Amino acid sequence: MNIIVCVKQVPDILEVSVDKETNTLIREGVDSVINPFDLYAVEEGLRLKEQYGGQVYVLSMGPPQAIATLRQGLSLGAERGILLSDIGFAGADTLATSYTLAKAVKKIGHFDLVICGRQAVDGDTAHVGPSLAEKLGVPHVSCVIKIHEVTEEYMIAERITEDAKEKVKLSLPGLITVCKGINEPRFPSLKWKINAARTRVEVWSAHDIGADESKIGLKGSPTRVVKMTTPQHHRAGQMLEGPVGEQVADLVSKLRERQVL
Amino acid sequence: MTKCEVVIVGAGPAGIACGYVLAEAGVDVIILERGQYPGAKNMFGGIFFADQMNKLIPEFYTEAPVERFVAKKHYALLINDSEVSLNIDSEEHKKPPYNHSYIVRRSVFDKWFAEKAKAQGATIICGTAVTDFVWRDRRIIGVTADTADDDDNVLLADVVVCAEGANSMLSEKAGLRNRLSMRARCISVKEVIELGKDVIDERFGLTAREGAAYEYFADATPGMLGDGFIYTNMETLSVGVGVVISELYGRRNPPSPNQLLDRFKNHPCIRPLVKGGKTLEYSAHMIPMDGFRNLPRFYTDGLMLVGDAAGFVNNSICHEGVNMAMASGIMAAETILANRQERRYDARALRQYEHRLKNSFVLQNMKNSRDFIDILRTHKELLNNYPHLVQDVITSYFKVSDVPKSTVKRDISRMLRSRVSVVKAARTVMALMRGGI
């Protein structure tokens, strides 16, 4: 089974804060990490490989420092790491990103399954996986929480929705996006760390994947950010004052007002 | 199981130097480092004696991240609230190769050095703690890392070089070392204090990349075997004290090392140099002080110890450690290269490593200073009475007043007679000359 896992380097959300004036993320001095959902995607790919044979490739688009994220994928057990890096890719929205990834997947050639994390924690759109499937002309199942069965022709995957679980039969080649809980990601072993350190991450440019310049980066991105706001957390708590007896009476009348009592 | 020719445990000065030499000769070498990057866990005071480095990478200082070169040296006795000092300030030290003395920060420098070894072909794996050796027929044939429950965490090698540092758990497991003795360990604590280049240049009389190394003895650590230091980085000062750990025990209310550092920083002669700065980092490090007489065995079948793991720190005034670490790493590499054709790394073949050490400054300097710590320990007057006496003699002699010089001289000679036993002093000096300094 040949599996391509798409991964993204994101700022560590535990460290990120928002600039109150510009409403943008303060990225300076913040470590970059692999998108947490993508870690489940890599793990699922490795488990399928271990069960059914084949190879796992990790694929990413980003600046040169994203090589570290692909190395992480290699250190977990992937055979090959490919970074799409080109100044022309900068400023891509989800449409341009899925176009670019699709071009790279086509260049890689044969695959049985593409796995993505359900969404990236920096943009939170969950667009890229399904959009990539469309561009590749293969079916997809999103939010997969369990894989029940895999054959050469199809897989049966369980996905979660807001209020239900669905079992879906997906013909292969196909694409899935995975949720937290599908597996417990492993720690890198020494053997694979050495392999990662000794494997060269391939870097492909827009030219290498034969991308149409009008469809990549800022040019290929119809999304416009009109306004950004930071959600405010309102605390509705109220302090009651006075002697305890009065406070109790006050509390009871307030609860009655809100029809809690 | 993965296999390579040489595994080196630890990416400090010794491990990286060893890996550099091996990789340069085309050996398949892997360095395993516990920290997240080479240098992440490495610490020292700050002065780097670089003649070994210059042999590996000539004129390294033109590209390496060195803070400043040591243009001025300052050796001082701190006494109560005063200081008597000796300054060395030479124009010669301000020209390349700068007397081979540089001020560096390990976390930055070792990262750079590791990249150099990588460029030679060494593989460096970080975030990996080696937990044990792999043995076959009483011979070390590899290492296990982290949770060693599967073959994927085993790395086999023809020979292992252990550069694990002062906290020498693996060397103990190999049976080369006994458990740590508190008499044989020094604890050093250091603050990095930000003052800005201009303030540092003005306070220490420096320009451009000139740096100063200030070493303090006697009351830097009052009544204890230890010393203090201030080294100038580019924008910050490294200020610290070191004390032999056993000195802190057996006392009522022993001060903690950071209390000693605070006391040092607040000495009237130190305070003006460090005042107004902001402390950016606080770190502590253990220094092996085995000394020549208590060194561990350096090798066994399939294994060599280098650097701090082997106790290669010279307990002398000169604070030799990193240069010895690098030299031992280089000699371990040379030993491997000499035996590489036959692929024989049993104890008999590795004895050559000991020969190399004995014929070099590493063991010769350690032998030269073999009794230094013991002499200080048994002749406490060297750290207490004598410095105070020197201070009193010098202050009296240079004091200008209406007391005639002849009277001053008579008073001084009385002072000397009452506070020093000539025989005892002569013995101490003899002992120091023989095996101290």
Interface residues (C-beta under 8 A of the other chain):
Chain A: F187 S189 L190 K191 W192 K193 I194 A197 R198
Chain B: M1 T2 C4 I30 L32 T123 I124 I125 G127 T128 A145 D146 T147 D150 D151 D152 N153 V154 L155
